[in-house]
Amino acid sequence: MTRHSGSTRDLDDALARLDRVRVPADLFGDDAAEAARRYRRFVRLVHPDATGGRTRDAFVRLNALWRTYNRSDASVVTTRRHSYRIAGDPVSGDLAQLYRAETDTRPGAVLLKMPRDPRDGDLLEREAVALRQLPEDGDGRFLSYVPYLVESFRHKDAATGTQRQANAIAALDGFRTLAEVEAAFPGGVDPRDAAWMWRRLLVGLGFAHRAGVLHGAVLPDHVMIHPEEHGLVLVDWCYSVPGCYSYADASGRVPALVERYRDWYPPEAPARRPADEATDIFMATRCMTRLMGDQAPKALRRFARGCLLSAQNRRPHDAWRLLGELDELLERLYGPRRFRPFHLPVTH
């Protein structure tokens, strides 16, 4: 393909500027956001893939300058698509550290997710596969029930040289985990409030299952709600079983268990048998019955028991159908649905 004359001039100017650089600030300046923009512009111009390999030496020099520029600021993580500035200390998840970061290339904060043990990188890859498959194969009306994957990339630790798989995921503001909700209501959540959470959880699972993805770890720390807006998001898809991942793992098994929740799983998970939709529904039901505690009426407890049977083939498999049955039961118990404001108690 013939390069346009304007692109040729831009490339020639970029190569000339690189030749004149003596210190990184000559090229990138003092403003971090502008420096990241300049770096990405130069990457596009001098990347060897864009020039048939002619600019390989210039590309190596560009990246050496960029590494030197950022060496005094370990809080900056740069990929080919974005530059992330980490703010604050990380939060520890099941297997990864979560770093809140800002980037000048997209609105809103992101979470950079990096495994503590590099050997868990395959679980981060599973999450990325699932979060790509869901919007591709699922009903777009329900994308708000899952996180948005900004990108997935390999990150090299500047201090140790260790490489880790990393996922950049759009941050969720105003959301709380079901574990936090349970802690705020030690006597149990009113079933009329738990009802909307249960309904939305089944919608999220129904959406994922029809897209060919099992979550694999529907646990209190992985179900997040927005109390005021009655939103719900299923997070941490590292334990998922995406249908399109079968080329790498055709077993259909949940790849790992969250150890502190080992007794929350249905029998097929620790037994290393294939998971299916009933696996997710079992754990979702555990979440909701635990959340309500003794406040759950008998009719809801009977409903839940059918989802918690040990025999996998006897449990419900269709989350959408189960939602319809739940709606019928809730209407018999409480009448027509209506919005109930929900607020977490203020803690000091």
C-alpha positions in Angstrom: 0.0 0.0 0.0 1.4 3.4 -0.9 1.8 5.9 1.9 0.1 9.3 1.4 2.5 12.3 1.0 1.1 13.9 4.2 1.8 10.7 6.2 5.3 10.6 4.7 5.9 14.2 5.8 4.6 13.3 9.3 6.9 10.3 9.5 9.9 12.3 8.3 9.2 15.0 10.9 8.9 12.4 13.6 12.3 10.8 12.6 14.0 14.2 12.5 12.6 15.1 16.0 13.9 11.8 17.4 17.3 12.5 16.0 17.4 15.9 17.7 16.4 14.6 21.2 19.0 14.7 23.9 16.8 14.2 27.0 13.2 12.7 27.1 11.7 16.1 28.0 12.9 17.5 24.7 10.3 15.2 23.1 7.6 14.8 25.7 7.6 18.1 27.6 6.6 18.6 31.2 2.8 17.9 31.2 2.1 14.2 31.8 -1.1 14.0 29.8 0.4 15.8 26.8 3.5 13.6 27.1 1.3 10.5 26.8 -0.5 11.9 23.8 2.8 12.7 22.1 4.1 9.2 22.8 1.1 7.5 21.3 1.3 9.8 18.2 4.9 8.8 17.7 4.1 5.1 18.2 1.6 5.3 15.4 4.1 7.0 13.1 7.2 5.0 13.7 5.9 1.6 14.7 7.7 -1.0 12.4 4.4 -2.6 11.5 3.3 0.7 9.9 6.6 1.2 7.9 7.4 -2.3 6.8 10.2 -2.6 9.4 12.1 0.5 8.2 11.8 2.4 11.5 12.7 -0.4 13.9 15.7 1.5 15.3 13.6 4.7 15.7 10.9 2.7 17.5 13.4 1.2 19.9 14.8 4.7 20.7 11.3 6.1 21.2 10.5 3.5 23.8 13.8 3.9 25.5 13.1 7.6 25.8 9.6 6.9 27.1 10.9 4.4 29.7 13.5 7.0 30.9 10.8 9.7 31.1 8.6 7.6 33.3 11.3 5.9 35.3 10.9 8.4 38.2 7.2 7.9 38.2 6.2 4.3 38.7 2.6 5.3 38.9 2.3 5.5 35.1 1.5 2.4 33.1 1.6 2.8 29.3 0.3 0.5 26.6 0.0 1.0 22.9 -3.6 2.3 23.4 -3.6 4.2 26.7 -1.4 5.7 29.4 -2.7 5.1 32.9 -1.8 7.2 35.9 -2.4 5.2 39.1 -3.9 7.1 42.1 -3.7 5.8 45.6 -2.9 2.4 47.1 -4.2 -0.9 45.5 -7.1 -2.9 46.8 -6.6 -6.6 47.2 -9.0 -8.9 45.4 -9.2 -12.7 45.4 -6.1 -13.2 43.2 -5.3 -9.7 41.9 -4.4 -6.2 43.0 -6.8 -3.5 41.8 -5.3 -0.1 41.0 -7.6 2.8 40.4 -6.2 4.9 37.5 -7.0 7.8 35.3 -6.3 8.1 31.6 -6.5 11.1 29.2 -7.8 8.9 26.3 -11.2 8.0 27.7 -13.6 9.5 30.3 -13.9 8.1 33.7 -11.6 6.1 36.0 -10.5 2.6 35.3 -9.3 -0.3 37.5 -6.0 -1.9 36.5 -6.2 -5.6 37.6 -2.9 -7.4 37.9 -2.5 -10.9 39.5 -0.3 -11.1 42.6 1.1 -14.4 41.2 2.0 -14.1 37.5 1.0 -17.8 37.1 -2.6 -16.7 37.6 -2.4 -14.8 34.3 -4.5 -17.4 32.6 -7.5 -16.5 34.8 -7.1 -12.8 33.8 -7.1 -14.0 30.2 -10.4 -15.9 30.9 -11.9 -12.7 32.2 -10.9 -10.8 29.1 -12.3 -13.5 26.8 -15.6 -13.4 28.7 -15.9 -9.7 28.7 -15.3 -9.6 25.0 -17.7 -12.4 24.2 -20.6 -11.0 26.3 -21.0 -7.8 24.1 -20.3 -9.7 20.9 -22.8 -12.6 21.5 -25.2 -11.2 24.1 -28.2 -8.9 24.0 -26.9 -5.3 24.1 -29.8 -4.1 26.2 -28.2 -5.9 29.2 -24.6 -4.8 28.9 -24.9 -2.7 32.0 -24.9 -5.9 34.1 -21.3 -6.6 33.3 -18.1 -4.5 33.5 -16.7 -2.8 30.4 -13.2 -4.1 29.4 -11.1 -1.2 28.2 -8.2 -3.4 27.2 -6.1 -6.5 28.2 -2.3 -6.3 28.0 1.0 -7.7 29.3 2.7 -5.5 31.9 6.4 -5.7 32.7 7.3 -4.7 36.3 10.1 -2.1 35.9 11.7 -3.1 39.2 11.7 -6.9 38.8 11.2 -7.5 35.1 8.3 -9.8 35.9 5.6 -9.9 33.3 1.9 -10.1 34.2 -1.3 -10.3 32.3 -3.4 -7.2 33.2 -7.0 -6.1 32.5 -8.1 -2.5 32.4 -11.8 -2.3 33.4 -14.0 0.7 33.7 -14.5 1.7 37.3 -17.9 1.4 39.0 -18.7 4.3 41.2 -21.4 4.2 43.8 -21.6 0.4 43.8 -21.4 -1.9 46.9 -20.9 -5.6 47.1 -23.5 -7.9 48.5 -20.9 -8.7 51.2 -21.0 -5.0 52.3 -24.8 -5.0 52.2 -25.0 -8.1 54.4 -22.6 -6.5 56.9 -24.7 -3.4 57.0 -27.8 -5.4 57.8 -26.8 -8.1 60.3 -30.4 -9.0 61.0 -31.0 -9.6 57.3 -32.3 -7.4 54.4 -36.0 -6.9 54.1 -37.2 -9.4 51.4 -39.0 -6.6 49.6 -35.6 -4.9 49.1 -33.8 -8.2 48.4 -36.4 -8.8 45.7 -35.0 -6.3 43.2 -31.5 -7.5 43.8 -32.5 -11.1 43.2 -34.4 -10.1 40.0 -31.5 -8.2 38.6 -29.1 -11.0 39.5 -31.2 -13.4 37.4 -31.4 -10.9 34.5 -27.5 -10.7 34.6 -27.2 -14.4 34.6 -29.8 -14.9 31.9 -28.0 -12.4 29.7 -24.6 -14.1 30.2 -25.9 -17.7 29.8 -27.6 -16.8 26.5 -24.3 -15.3 25.3 -22.6 -18.7 26.1 -20.8 -17.6 29.3 -21.0 -19.1 32.8 -19.8 -16.7 35.5 -18.4 -19.5 37.7 -18.1 -17.6 41.0 -21.4 -15.9 41.8 -20.4 -14.9 45.3 -21.2 -11.9 47.6 -17.9 -10.2 46.7 -18.6 -10.5 43.0 -22.2 -9.1 43.0 -22.3 -5.3 43.2 -25.4 -3.2 43.6 -26.0 0.5 43.3 -28.3 1.2 46.3 -29.9 4.4 45.1 -30.3 3.5 41.4 -31.1 -0.2 41.9 -28.4 -1.2 39.5 -26.5 -4.5 39.6 -23.2 -5.6 38.0 -21.6 -9.1 38.1 -17.8 -8.5 38.5 -14.7 -10.7 38.5 -15.1 -13.0 35.5 -11.7 -14.7 36.1 -13.5 -17.9 37.0 -15.8 -17.9 34.0 -16.4 -20.7 31.5 -16.8 -18.8 28.2 -18.1 -21.0 25.4 -15.6 -19.5 23.0 -12.7 -20.5 25.4 -13.3 -24.2 24.7 -10.4 -24.3 22.2 -8.1 -23.8 25.2 -10.1 -25.7 27.8 -12.9 -28.0 26.7 -13.5 -29.4 30.2 -16.3 -27.0 31.0 -15.1 -26.9 34.6 -14.9 -23.9 36.8 -11.1 -23.3 36.6 -10.5 -22.4 40.3 -12.4 -21.9 43.5 -12.3 -18.8 45.8 -11.0 -20.7 48.9 -12.7 -18.6 51.6 -16.1 -19.3 49.8 -15.4 -23.0 49.2 -18.6 -24.1 51.0 -20.7 -21.8 48.8 -20.1 -23.9 45.6 -22.4 -26.6 44.4 -21.0 -30.2 44.5 -19.9 -30.2 40.8 -17.4 -27.4 41.3 -15.1 -28.8 43.9 -15.5 -32.3 42.3 -14.1 -30.8 39.1 -17.2 -31.9 37.1 -18.4 -29.7 34.2 -20.4 -26.6 35.2 -23.6 -25.4 33.6 -26.2 -22.7 34.2 -27.5 -24.5 37.3 -24.0 -23.9 38.9 -24.4 -20.1 38.7 -28.1 -20.3 39.8 -27.1 -22.3 42.9 -24.6 -19.7 44.0 -26.8 -16.8 43.2 -29.5 -18.3 45.3 -27.0 -18.8 48.2 -26.2 -15.1 48.0 -29.9 -14.1 48.2 -30.9 -16.5 51.0 -27.9 -15.5 53.0 -28.7 -11.8 52.5 -32.2 -12.1 53.8 -31.4 -14.5 56.6 -34.3 -15.3 58.9 -36.4 -12.5 57.3 -37.2 -14.6 54.2 -40.8 -15.9 54.3 -41.5 -19.6 54.0 -42.6 -19.3 50.4 -39.3 -17.8 49.3 -37.3 -20.4 51.3 -39.2 -23.1 49.5 -38.5 -21.4 46.1 -34.8 -21.3 47.0 -34.6 -24.9 48.1 -35.4 -26.0 44.5 -32.3 -24.1 43.3 -30.0 -25.5 45.9 -30.5 -29.2 45.3 -27.3 -31.3 45.3 -28.2 -33.0 42.0 -27.2 -30.6 39.3 -29.7 -32.0 36.7 -32.6 -31.3 39.1 -31.9 -27.6 39.6 -33.3 -24.9 37.3 -31.1 -24.1 34.3 -33.0 -21.2 32.7 -32.5 -18.0 34.6 -35.1 -16.2 32.5 -37.7 -18.8 33.2 -36.8 -18.7 36.9 -37.2 -14.9 36.9 -40.7 -15.3 35.7 -41.5 -17.8 38.4 -39.9 -15.5 41.0 -42.0 -12.6 39.8 -45.2 -14.6 40.2 -44.2 -15.6 43.7 -43.3 -12.0 44.7 -46.6 -10.7 43.3 -48.5 -13.2 45.4 -46.5 -12.2 48.5 -46.3 -8.5 48.1 -48.6 -7.4 45.3 -47.6 -5.5 42.1 -44.0 -4.4 41.8 -43.2 -0.8 42.9 -40.0 1.1 43.5 -38.7 0.9 47.1 -35.9 3.3 47.9 -33.0 1.5 49.4 -30.2 3.0 51.4 -27.2 1.5 53.2 -26.8 2.7 56.8 -24.2 5.3 57.3 -21.1 4.0 59.1 -18.7 6.1 61.1 
